[in-house]
Amino acid sequence: MSEIRIDSIAKSFDRTPILKDISLQIEEGEFVAVLGPSGCGKTTLLRCLAGFETLDAGQIEIGGQTVSGPSRHVPPEKHNIGVVFQNYALWPHMNVAQNVAYGLKIAGLAKKDRAARVAHVLDLVELGGFADRRPADLSGGQRQCVALARGLAMESRVVLLDEPLANLDVHLRGALEEEFAAFHARSGATMFYITHDQAEALALADRVAVMNHGRILQFDRPEALFRQPTCETVAGFIGEGRVLEA
């Protein structure tokens, strides 16, 4: 079970509201993108979902279990969630296989089983021949694939991606968009993808949440965002649309 229920959550830092009464219902196996300008609260939302931040109000359920709320906060290491960060967050002194295996080692998986799972996920991201290389010897796209493989190795039913393509060139971004879509099709994992790039969001996601100033303005399928925007901000933001007085 990997459905996500976010119910009226709020989060402030130093009395500055960042998230304001956000609610989302994400189905098991769905690919959801959160789209919005820098500073709108996207990454804070992901951090709350991952368990890195506590909530000021509301609650979050994953697979029917409350992981964050008024009287309960499950630490991130017990969420069974894979997180792929924008900056890769790879250990420079470890090779590719060791980076991917690290979480499995901490979880106590036997060495033989770790090796088999690492080999499998590296093949999934087409890095099977790079297991012994260090991150410094890889391209940006390959490092991002290692970060993705590390998330996949934990066999998480929910994968969170925080602007994973922001630091890559156009060619690599296109290739990794295809990889994310292919992984989603193969694994059936629930994907929660943060981005400020509407082309990424609309190409990859089953549904897109458009966010601004800490609020969700519309949560809908890509075609509905184009054809039936619920407010002027969404209409102007999606596809750089124009709003005409009438």
KOLZAKE-316831 format. One record per residue (C-alpha): residue number from 1; residue in three letters; x negated, y, z negated. Coordinates in Angstrom, 3 decimals. Example, Ala and Ser with C-alpha at 12.3 -4.5 7.8 and 13.67 -1.06 7.14 Angstrom:
% residues 2
<rec><seq>1</seq><type>ala</type><x>-12.300</x><y>-4.500</y><z>-7.800</z></rec>
<rec><seq>2</seq><type>ser</type><x>-13.670</x><y>-1.060</y><z>-7.140</z></rec>
% end
This chain:
% residues 246
<rec><seq>1</seq><type>met</type><x>0.000</x><y>0.000</y><z>0.000</z></rec>
<rec><seq>2</seq><type>ser</type><x>-1.572</x><y>3.293</y><z>1.086</z></rec>
<rec><seq>3</seq><type>glu</type><x>1.229</x><y>5.808</y><z>1.412</z></rec>
<rec><seq>4</seq><type>ile</type><x>0.521</x><y>9.198</y><z>-0.155</z></rec>
<rec><seq>5</seq><type>arg</type><x>3.015</x><y>11.395</y><z>-1.984</z></rec>
<rec><seq>6</seq><type>ile</type><x>1.946</x><y>14.928</y><z>-2.892</z></rec>
<rec><seq>7</seq><type>asp</type><x>4.647</x><y>16.561</y><z>-5.008</z></rec>
<rec><seq>8</seq><type>ser</type><x>4.666</x><y>20.329</y><z>-5.710</z></rec>
<rec><seq>9</seq><type>ile</type><x>0.977</x><y>20.563</y><z>-6.592</z></rec>
<rec><seq>10</seq><type>ala</type><x>-0.781</x><y>23.797</y><z>-7.560</z></rec>
<rec><seq>11</seq><type>lys</type><x>-4.431</x><y>24.633</y><z>-8.193</z></rec>
<rec><seq>12</seq><type>ser</type><x>-6.178</x><y>27.856</y><z>-9.215</z></rec>
<rec><seq>13</seq><type>phe</type><x>-9.806</x><y>28.819</y><z>-9.797</z></rec>
<rec><seq>14</seq><type>asp</type><x>-10.550</x><y>31.694</y><z>-12.186</z></rec>
<rec><seq>15</seq><type>arg</type><x>-6.836</x><y>32.586</y><z>-12.149</z></rec>
<rec><seq>16</seq><type>thr</type><x>-6.868</x><y>32.878</y><z>-8.350</z></rec>
<rec><seq>17</seq><type>pro</type><x>-4.188</x><y>30.603</y><z>-6.828</z></rec>
<rec><seq>18</seq><type>ile</type><x>-5.651</x><y>28.339</y><z>-4.126</z></rec>
<rec><seq>19</seq><type>leu</type><x>-2.862</x><y>25.770</y><z>-3.664</z></rec>
<rec><seq>20</seq><type>lys</type><x>0.753</x><y>26.884</y><z>-4.091</z></rec>
<rec><seq>21</seq><type>asp</type><x>3.575</x><y>24.356</y><z>-4.460</z></rec>
<rec><seq>22</seq><type>ile</type><x>2.332</x><y>21.908</y><z>-1.822</z></rec>
<rec><seq>23</seq><type>ser</type><x>4.373</x><y>18.799</y><z>-1.047</z></rec>
<rec><seq>24</seq><type>leu</type><x>3.600</x><y>16.163</y><z>1.604</z></rec>
<rec><seq>25</seq><type>gln</type><x>4.854</x><y>12.626</y><z>2.192</z></rec>
<rec><seq>26</seq><type>ile</type><x>2.367</x><y>10.589</y><z>4.249</z></rec>
<rec><seq>27</seq><type>glu</type><x>3.326</x><y>7.126</y><z>5.443</z></rec>
<rec><seq>28</seq><type>glu</type><x>1.125</x><y>4.054</y><z>5.188</z></rec>
<rec><seq>29</seq><type>gly</type><x>-1.197</x><y>3.855</y><z>8.214</z></rec>
<rec><seq>30</seq><type>glu</type><x>-0.411</x><y>7.392</y><z>9.389</z></rec>
<rec><seq>31</seq><type>phe</type><x>-3.067</x><y>9.761</y><z>10.768</z></rec>
<rec><seq>32</seq><type>val</type><x>-2.387</x><y>13.212</y><z>9.311</z></rec>
<rec><seq>33</seq><type>ala</type><x>-4.393</x><y>16.353</y><z>10.039</z></rec>
<rec><seq>34</seq><type>val</type><x>-4.345</x><y>19.497</y><z>7.916</z></rec>
<rec><seq>35</seq><type>leu</type><x>-4.962</x><y>22.497</y><z>10.140</z></rec>
<rec><seq>36</seq><type>gly</type><x>-5.624</x><y>26.060</y><z>9.094</z></rec>
<rec><seq>37</seq><type>pro</type><x>-8.113</x><y>28.933</y><z>9.030</z></rec>
<rec><seq>38</seq><type>ser</type><x>-11.155</x><y>29.007</y><z>6.754</z></rec>
<rec><seq>39</seq><type>gly</type><x>-10.232</x><y>29.800</y><z>3.161</z></rec>
<rec><seq>40</seq><type>cys</type><x>-6.628</x><y>28.612</y><z>3.399</z></rec>
<rec><seq>41</seq><type>gly</type><x>-7.122</x><y>25.823</y><z>0.802</z></rec>
<rec><seq>42</seq><type>lys</type><x>-7.606</x><y>22.775</y><z>3.073</z></rec>
<rec><seq>43</seq><type>thr</type><x>-10.730</x><y>21.437</y><z>1.379</z></rec>
<rec><seq>44</seq><type>thr</type><x>-9.336</x><y>22.069</y><z>-2.105</z></rec>
<rec><seq>45</seq><type>leu</type><x>-6.317</x><y>19.980</y><z>-1.120</z></rec>
<rec><seq>46</seq><type>leu</type><x>-8.610</x><y>17.148</y><z>-0.001</z></rec>
<rec><seq>47</seq><type>arg</type><x>-10.660</x><y>17.401</y><z>-3.211</z></rec>
<rec><seq>48</seq><type>cys</type><x>-7.490</x><y>17.132</y><z>-5.294</z></rec>
<rec><seq>49</seq><type>leu</type><x>-6.398</x><y>14.084</y><z>-3.315</z></rec>
<rec><seq>50</seq><type>ala</type><x>-9.829</x><y>12.485</y><z>-3.762</z></rec>
<rec><seq>51</seq><type>gly</type><x>-9.745</x><y>13.094</y><z>-7.518</z></rec>
<rec><seq>52</seq><type>phe</type><x>-12.607</x><y>15.609</y><z>-7.566</z></rec>
<rec><seq>53</seq><type>glu</type><x>-10.286</x><y>18.304</y><z>-8.980</z></rec>
<rec><seq>54</seq><type>thr</type><x>-7.562</x><y>18.184</y><z>-11.621</z></rec>
<rec><seq>55</seq><type>leu</type><x>-4.148</x><y>19.724</y><z>-10.914</z></rec>
<rec><seq>56</seq><type>asp</type><x>-2.573</x><y>22.705</y><z>-12.613</z></rec>
<rec><seq>57</seq><type>ala</type><x>0.905</x><y>21.446</y><z>-11.689</z></rec>
<rec><seq>58</seq><type>gly</type><x>2.625</x><y>18.684</y><z>-9.722</z></rec>
<rec><seq>59</seq><type>gln</type><x>1.406</x><y>15.147</y><z>-9.095</z></rec>
<rec><seq>60</seq><type>ile</type><x>-0.195</x><y>12.902</y><z>-6.481</z></rec>
<rec><seq>61</seq><type>glu</type><x>0.719</x><y>9.261</y><z>-5.894</z></rec>
<rec><seq>62</seq><type>ile</type><x>-1.208</x><y>6.784</y><z>-3.721</z></rec>
<rec><seq>63</seq><type>gly</type><x>0.387</x><y>3.437</y><z>-3.012</z></rec>
<rec><seq>64</seq><type>gly</type><x>3.101</x><y>4.158</y><z>-5.543</z></rec>
<rec><seq>65</seq><type>gln</type><x>0.605</x><y>4.782</y><z>-8.364</z></rec>
<rec><seq>66</seq><type>thr</type><x>0.146</x><y>8.226</y><z>-9.939</z></rec>
<rec><seq>67</seq><type>val</type><x>-3.514</x><y>9.228</y><z>-9.622</z></rec>
<rec><seq>68</seq><type>ser</type><x>-3.195</x><y>12.855</y><z>-10.715</z></rec>
<rec><seq>69</seq><type>gly</type><x>-0.524</x><y>14.657</y><z>-12.674</z></rec>
<rec><seq>70</seq><type>pro</type><x>0.340</x><y>16.492</y><z>-15.893</z></rec>
<rec><seq>71</seq><type>ser</type><x>-0.697</x><y>13.644</y><z>-18.186</z></rec>
<rec><seq>72</seq><type>arg</type><x>-2.875</x><y>11.438</y><z>-15.972</z></rec>
<rec><seq>73</seq><type>his</type><x>-6.008</x><y>11.890</y><z>-13.875</z></rec>
<rec><seq>74</seq><type>val</type><x>-7.735</x><y>8.883</y><z>-12.326</z></rec>
<rec><seq>75</seq><type>pro</type><x>-11.463</x><y>9.536</y><z>-11.676</z></rec>
<rec><seq>76</seq><type>pro</type><x>-12.512</x><y>9.528</y><z>-8.005</z></rec>
<rec><seq>77</seq><type>glu</type><x>-14.544</x><y>6.327</y><z>-8.229</z></rec>
<rec><seq>78</seq><type>lys</type><x>-11.340</x><y>4.441</y><z>-9.103</z></rec>
<rec><seq>79</seq><type>his</type><x>-9.168</x><y>5.840</y><z>-6.312</z></rec>
<rec><seq>80</seq><type>asn</type><x>-10.274</x><y>3.275</y><z>-3.686</z></rec>
<rec><seq>81</seq><type>ile</type><x>-10.534</x><y>6.149</y><z>-1.201</z></rec>
<rec><seq>82</seq><type>gly</type><x>-13.225</x><y>6.647</y><z>1.424</z></rec>
<rec><seq>83</seq><type>val</type><x>-14.470</x><y>10.218</y><z>1.883</z></rec>
<rec><seq>84</seq><type>val</type><x>-16.438</x><y>11.460</y><z>4.904</z></rec>
<rec><seq>85</seq><type>phe</type><x>-18.004</x><y>14.842</y><z>4.206</z></rec>
<rec><seq>86</seq><type>gln</type><x>-18.875</x><y>17.603</y><z>6.654</z></rec>
<rec><seq>87</seq><type>asn</type><x>-22.541</x><y>17.603</y><z>5.565</z></rec>
<rec><seq>88</seq><type>tyr</type><x>-22.904</x><y>13.777</y><z>5.784</z></rec>
<rec><seq>89</seq><type>ala</type><x>-24.255</x><y>13.512</y><z>2.166</z></rec>
<rec><seq>90</seq><type>leu</type><x>-26.724</x><y>10.749</y><z>3.075</z></rec>
<rec><seq>91</seq><type>trp</type><x>-29.612</x><y>9.714</y><z>0.822</z></rec>
<rec><seq>92</seq><type>pro</type><x>-32.784</x><y>10.769</y><z>2.715</z></rec>
<rec><seq>93</seq><type>his</type><x>-35.027</x><y>8.164</y><z>1.028</z></rec>
<rec><seq>94</seq><type>met</type><x>-32.737</x><y>5.263</y><z>2.011</z></rec>
<rec><seq>95</seq><type>asn</type><x>-32.412</x><y>3.712</y><z>5.441</z></rec>
<rec><seq>96</seq><type>val</type><x>-29.076</x><y>3.457</y><z>7.238</z></rec>
<rec><seq>97</seq><type>ala</type><x>-28.168</x><y>0.043</y><z>5.832</z></rec>
<rec><seq>98</seq><type>gln</type><x>-29.028</x><y>1.092</y><z>2.283</z></rec>
<rec><seq>99</seq><type>asn</type><x>-26.911</x><y>4.241</y><z>2.579</z></rec>
<rec><seq>100</seq><type>val</type><x>-23.934</x><y>2.238</y><z>3.789</z></rec>
<rec><seq>101</seq><type>ala</type><x>-24.424</x><y>-0.458</y><z>1.143</z></rec>
<rec><seq>102</seq><type>tyr</type><x>-24.850</x><y>1.900</y><z>-1.815</z></rec>
<rec><seq>103</seq><type>gly</type><x>-21.192</x><y>2.054</y><z>-2.828</z></rec>
<rec><seq>104</seq><type>leu</type><x>-20.867</x><y>-1.724</y><z>-2.464</z></rec>
<rec><seq>105</seq><type>lys</type><x>-23.878</x><y>-2.241</y><z>-4.713</z></rec>
<rec><seq>106</seq><type>ile</type><x>-22.413</x><y>0.040</y><z>-7.387</z></rec>
<rec><seq>107</seq><type>ala</type><x>-19.121</x><y>-1.874</y><z>-7.088</z></rec>
<rec><seq>108</seq><type>gly</type><x>-21.005</x><y>-5.118</y><z>-7.866</z></rec>
<rec><seq>109</seq><type>leu</type><x>-20.539</x><y>-6.892</y><z>-4.530</z></rec>
<rec><seq>110</seq><type>ala</type><x>-22.947</x><y>-9.803</y><z>-4.065</z></rec>
<rec><seq>111</seq><type>lys</type><x>-26.030</x><y>-9.105</y><z>-1.928</z></rec>
<rec><seq>112</seq><type>lys</type><x>-25.061</x><y>-11.591</y><z>0.802</z></rec>
<rec><seq>113</seq><type>asp</type><x>-21.545</x><y>-10.145</y><z>1.048</z></rec>
<rec><seq>114</seq><type>arg</type><x>-22.946</x><y>-6.599</y><z>1.099</z></rec>
<rec><seq>115</seq><type>ala</type><x>-25.225</x><y>-7.433</y><z>4.002</z></rec>
<rec><seq>116</seq><type>ala</type><x>-22.398</x><y>-8.995</y><z>6.005</z></rec>
<rec><seq>117</seq><type>arg</type><x>-20.051</x><y>-6.064</y><z>5.460</z></rec>
<rec><seq>118</seq><type>val</type><x>-22.755</x><y>-3.480</y><z>6.268</z></rec>
<rec><seq>119</seq><type>ala</type><x>-23.589</x><y>-5.278</y><z>9.518</z></rec>
<rec><seq>120</seq><type>his</type><x>-19.897</x><y>-5.365</y><z>10.430</z></rec>
<rec><seq>121</seq><type>val</type><x>-19.208</x><y>-1.651</y><z>9.881</z></rec>
<rec><seq>122</seq><type>leu</type><x>-22.431</x><y>-0.586</y><z>11.610</z></rec>
<rec><seq>123</seq><type>asp</type><x>-21.301</x><y>-2.552</y><z>14.642</z></rec>
<rec><seq>124</seq><type>leu</type><x>-17.927</x><y>-0.789</y><z>14.435</z></rec>
<rec><seq>125</seq><type>val</type><x>-19.611</x><y>2.615</y><z>14.780</z></rec>
<rec><seq>126</seq><type>glu</type><x>-22.127</x><y>1.283</y><z>17.341</z></rec>
<rec><seq>127</seq><type>leu</type><x>-25.167</x><y>1.636</y><z>15.071</z></rec>
<rec><seq>128</seq><type>gly</type><x>-25.961</x><y>-2.050</y><z>14.691</z></rec>
<rec><seq>129</seq><type>gly</type><x>-29.527</x><y>-1.536</y><z>15.918</z></rec>
<rec><seq>130</seq><type>phe</type><x>-30.231</x><y>1.395</y><z>13.580</z></rec>
<rec><seq>131</seq><type>ala</type><x>-29.997</x><y>-0.318</y><z>10.191</z></rec>
<rec><seq>132</seq><type>asp</type><x>-33.681</x><y>0.215</y><z>9.315</z></rec>
<rec><seq>133</seq><type>arg</type><x>-33.898</x><y>3.862</y><z>10.363</z></rec>
<rec><seq>134</seq><type>arg</type><x>-33.912</x><y>6.804</y><z>7.972</z></rec>
<rec><seq>135</seq><type>pro</type><x>-31.329</x><y>9.604</y><z>8.338</z></rec>
<rec><seq>136</seq><type>ala</type><x>-34.076</x><y>12.015</y><z>9.432</z></rec>
<rec><seq>137</seq><type>asp</type><x>-34.657</x><y>9.840</y><z>12.522</z></rec>
<rec><seq>138</seq><type>leu</type><x>-31.023</x><y>10.076</y><z>13.669</z></rec>
<rec><seq>139</seq><type>ser</type><x>-29.084</x><y>12.651</y><z>15.656</z></rec>
<rec><seq>140</seq><type>gly</type><x>-26.290</x><y>14.638</y><z>14.029</z></rec>
<rec><seq>141</seq><type>gly</type><x>-23.684</x><y>12.423</y><z>15.617</z></rec>
<rec><seq>142</seq><type>gln</type><x>-25.419</x><y>9.267</y><z>14.430</z></rec>
<rec><seq>143</seq><type>arg</type><x>-25.642</x><y>10.621</y><z>10.870</z></rec>
<rec><seq>144</seq><type>gln</type><x>-21.933</x><y>11.327</y><z>10.926</z></rec>
<rec><seq>145</seq><type>cys</type><x>-21.337</x><y>7.750</y><z>12.114</z></rec>
<rec><seq>146</seq><type>val</type><x>-23.390</x><y>6.498</y><z>9.146</z></rec>
<rec><seq>147</seq><type>ala</type><x>-21.217</x><y>8.587</y><z>6.813</z></rec>
<rec><seq>148</seq><type>leu</type><x>-18.122</x><y>7.111</y><z>8.458</z></rec>
<rec><seq>149</seq><type>ala</type><x>-19.524</x><y>3.578</y><z>8.163</z></rec>
<rec><seq>150</seq><type>arg</type><x>-20.186</x><y>4.122</y><z>4.460</z></rec>
<rec><seq>151</seq><type>gly</type><x>-16.552</x><y>5.051</y><z>3.977</z></rec>
<rec><seq>152</seq><type>leu</type><x>-15.382</x><y>2.067</y><z>6.010</z></rec>
<rec><seq>153</seq><type>ala</type><x>-17.612</x><y>-0.368</y><z>4.122</z></rec>
<rec><seq>154</seq><type>met</type><x>-15.582</x><y>0.120</y><z>0.963</z></rec>
<rec><seq>155</seq><type>glu</type><x>-12.557</x><y>-1.167</y><z>2.915</z></rec>
<rec><seq>156</seq><type>ser</type><x>-10.558</x><y>1.765</y><z>1.639</z></rec>
<rec><seq>157</seq><type>arg</type><x>-6.944</x><y>1.896</y><z>2.727</z></rec>
<rec><seq>158</seq><type>val</type><x>-7.113</x><y>5.702</y><z>2.628</z></rec>
<rec><seq>159</seq><type>val</type><x>-9.881</x><y>7.664</y><z>4.369</z></rec>
<rec><seq>160</seq><type>leu</type><x>-10.329</x><y>11.412</y><z>3.831</z></rec>
<rec><seq>161</seq><type>leu</type><x>-12.356</x><y>13.403</y><z>6.371</z></rec>
<rec><seq>162</seq><type>asp</type><x>-13.446</x><y>16.955</y><z>5.547</z></rec>
<rec><seq>163</seq><type>glu</type><x>-14.140</x><y>18.767</y><z>8.843</z></rec>
<rec><seq>164</seq><type>pro</type><x>-16.442</x><y>15.897</y><z>9.905</z></rec>
<rec><seq>165</seq><type>leu</type><x>-17.162</x><y>17.299</y><z>13.389</z></rec>
<rec><seq>166</seq><type>ala</type><x>-17.789</x><y>20.940</y><z>12.474</z></rec>
<rec><seq>167</seq><type>asn</type><x>-21.595</x><y>20.696</y><z>12.697</z></rec>
<rec><seq>168</seq><type>leu</type><x>-21.763</x><y>18.786</y><z>15.991</z></rec>
<rec><seq>169</seq><type>asp</type><x>-22.045</x><y>19.887</y><z>19.608</z></rec>
<rec><seq>170</seq><type>val</type><x>-19.132</x><y>19.576</y><z>22.014</z></rec>
<rec><seq>171</seq><type>his</type><x>-20.280</x><y>16.291</y><z>23.584</z></rec>
<rec><seq>172</seq><type>leu</type><x>-20.758</x><y>14.546</y><z>20.234</z></rec>
<rec><seq>173</seq><type>arg</type><x>-17.493</x><y>15.895</y><z>18.914</z></rec>
<rec><seq>174</seq><type>gly</type><x>-15.627</x><y>14.340</y><z>21.837</z></rec>
<rec><seq>175</seq><type>ala</type><x>-17.328</x><y>10.980</y><z>21.325</z></rec>
<rec><seq>176</seq><type>leu</type><x>-16.599</x><y>10.921</y><z>17.596</z></rec>
<rec><seq>177</seq><type>glu</type><x>-12.984</x><y>11.975</y><z>18.103</z></rec>
<rec><seq>178</seq><type>glu</type><x>-12.631</x><y>8.813</y><z>20.155</z></rec>
<rec><seq>179</seq><type>glu</type><x>-14.371</x><y>6.807</y><z>17.420</z></rec>
<rec><seq>180</seq><type>phe</type><x>-12.038</x><y>8.108</y><z>14.710</z></rec>
<rec><seq>181</seq><type>ala</type><x>-8.992</x><y>7.305</y><z>16.855</z></rec>
<rec><seq>182</seq><type>ala</type><x>-10.337</x><y>3.829</y><z>17.661</z></rec>
<rec><seq>183</seq><type>phe</type><x>-11.104</x><y>3.110</y><z>14.006</z></rec>
<rec><seq>184</seq><type>his</type><x>-7.608</x><y>4.172</y><z>13.011</z></rec>
<rec><seq>185</seq><type>ala</type><x>-6.097</x><y>1.851</y><z>15.625</z></rec>
<rec><seq>186</seq><type>arg</type><x>-8.287</x><y>-1.079</y><z>14.485</z></rec>
<rec><seq>187</seq><type>ser</type><x>-7.996</x><y>-0.659</y><z>10.740</z></rec>
<rec><seq>188</seq><type>gly</type><x>-4.507</x><y>0.711</y><z>10.167</z></rec>
<rec><seq>189</seq><type>ala</type><x>-5.924</x><y>2.874</y><z>7.366</z></rec>
<rec><seq>190</seq><type>thr</type><x>-4.133</x><y>6.025</y><z>6.263</z></rec>
<rec><seq>191</seq><type>met</type><x>-6.231</x><y>8.950</y><z>7.543</z></rec>
<rec><seq>192</seq><type>phe</type><x>-6.219</x><y>12.471</y><z>6.076</z></rec>
<rec><seq>193</seq><type>tyr</type><x>-8.232</x><y>14.781</y><z>8.322</z></rec>
<rec><seq>194</seq><type>ile</type><x>-9.144</x><y>18.388</y><z>7.450</z></rec>
<rec><seq>195</seq><type>thr</type><x>-9.986</x><y>20.745</y><z>10.323</z></rec>
<rec><seq>196</seq><type>his</type><x>-9.759</x><y>24.339</y><z>11.531</z></rec>
<rec><seq>197</seq><type>asp</type><x>-9.870</x><y>23.180</y><z>15.168</z></rec>
<rec><seq>198</seq><type>gln</type><x>-6.368</x><y>22.795</y><z>16.564</z></rec>
<rec><seq>199</seq><type>ala</type><x>-7.576</x><y>20.789</y><z>19.571</z></rec>
<rec><seq>200</seq><type>glu</type><x>-8.941</x><y>18.119</y><z>17.206</z></rec>
<rec><seq>201</seq><type>ala</type><x>-5.819</x><y>18.084</y><z>15.079</z></rec>
<rec><seq>202</seq><type>leu</type><x>-3.352</x><y>17.890</y><z>17.952</z></rec>
<rec><seq>203</seq><type>ala</type><x>-5.366</x><y>15.252</y><z>19.831</z></rec>
<rec><seq>204</seq><type>leu</type><x>-5.899</x><y>12.891</y><z>16.895</z></rec>
<rec><seq>205</seq><type>ala</type><x>-3.021</x><y>13.152</y><z>14.458</z></rec>
<rec><seq>206</seq><type>asp</type><x>0.401</x><y>11.542</y><z>14.302</z></rec>
<rec><seq>207</seq><type>arg</type><x>1.526</x><y>14.593</y><z>12.341</z></rec>
<rec><seq>208</seq><type>val</type><x>-0.114</x><y>17.929</y><z>11.560</z></rec>
<rec><seq>209</seq><type>ala</type><x>0.309</x><y>20.119</y><z>8.484</z></rec>
<rec><seq>210</seq><type>val</type><x>-0.300</x><y>23.783</y><z>9.323</z></rec>
<rec><seq>211</seq><type>met</type><x>-1.626</x><y>25.570</y><z>6.248</z></rec>
<rec><seq>212</seq><type>asn</type><x>-2.195</x><y>29.230</y><z>5.420</z></rec>
<rec><seq>213</seq><type>his</type><x>-2.807</x><y>31.143</y><z>2.183</z></rec>
<rec><seq>214</seq><type>gly</type><x>-2.506</x><y>27.993</y><z>0.090</z></rec>
<rec><seq>215</seq><type>arg</type><x>0.862</x><y>26.878</y><z>1.447</z></rec>
<rec><seq>216</seq><type>ile</type><x>2.060</x><y>24.339</y><z>4.017</z></rec>
<rec><seq>217</seq><type>leu</type><x>3.955</x><y>26.288</y><z>6.673</z></rec>
<rec><seq>218</seq><type>gln</type><x>5.060</x><y>23.297</y><z>8.777</z></rec>
<rec><seq>219</seq><type>phe</type><x>4.420</x><y>19.543</y><z>8.753</z></rec>
<rec><seq>220</seq><type>asp</type><x>5.444</x><y>17.980</y><z>12.038</z></rec>
<rec><seq>221</seq><type>arg</type><x>4.421</x><y>16.105</y><z>15.160</z></rec>
<rec><seq>222</seq><type>pro</type><x>2.141</x><y>18.013</y><z>17.550</z></rec>
<rec><seq>223</seq><type>glu</type><x>4.807</x><y>18.482</y><z>20.212</z></rec>
<rec><seq>224</seq><type>ala</type><x>7.250</x><y>19.896</y><z>17.643</z></rec>
<rec><seq>225</seq><type>leu</type><x>4.679</x><y>22.454</y><z>16.485</z></rec>
<rec><seq>226</seq><type>phe</type><x>4.510</x><y>23.723</y><z>20.067</z></rec>
<rec><seq>227</seq><type>arg</type><x>8.203</x><y>23.557</y><z>20.899</z></rec>
<rec><seq>228</seq><type>gln</type><x>9.845</x><y>24.263</y><z>17.546</z></rec>
<rec><seq>229</seq><type>pro</type><x>7.587</x><y>26.323</y><z>15.276</z></rec>
<rec><seq>230</seq><type>thr</type><x>9.391</x><y>27.193</y><z>12.057</z></rec>
<rec><seq>231</seq><type>cys</type><x>7.818</x><y>30.622</y><z>11.590</z></rec>
<rec><seq>232</seq><type>glu</type><x>5.971</x><y>33.337</y><z>13.465</z></rec>
<rec><seq>233</seq><type>thr</type><x>2.603</x><y>32.377</y><z>11.938</z></rec>
<rec><seq>234</seq><type>val</type><x>2.812</x><y>28.800</y><z>13.261</z></rec>
<rec><seq>235</seq><type>ala</type><x>4.011</x><y>30.049</y><z>16.655</z></rec>
<rec><seq>236</seq><type>gly</type><x>1.062</x><y>32.400</y><z>16.928</z></rec>
<rec><seq>237</seq><type>phe</type><x>-1.490</x><y>29.918</y><z>15.599</z></rec>
<rec><seq>238</seq><type>ile</type><x>-0.656</x><y>26.805</y><z>17.638</z></rec>
<rec><seq>239</seq><type>gly</type><x>-1.848</x><y>27.087</y><z>21.210</z></rec>
<rec><seq>240</seq><type>glu</type><x>-2.538</x><y>30.797</y><z>20.687</z></rec>
<rec><seq>241</seq><type>gly</type><x>1.129</x><y>31.359</y><z>21.435</z></rec>
<rec><seq>242</seq><type>arg</type><x>2.650</x><y>34.767</y><z>21.868</z></rec>
<rec><seq>243</seq><type>val</type><x>5.644</x><y>36.021</y><z>19.923</z></rec>
<rec><seq>244</seq><type>leu</type><x>8.048</x><y>38.200</y><z>21.908</z></rec>
<rec><seq>245</seq><type>glu</type><x>10.478</x><y>40.660</y><z>20.371</z></rec>
<rec><seq>246</seq><type>ala</type><x>14.063</x><y>39.958</y><z>21.399</z></rec>
% end
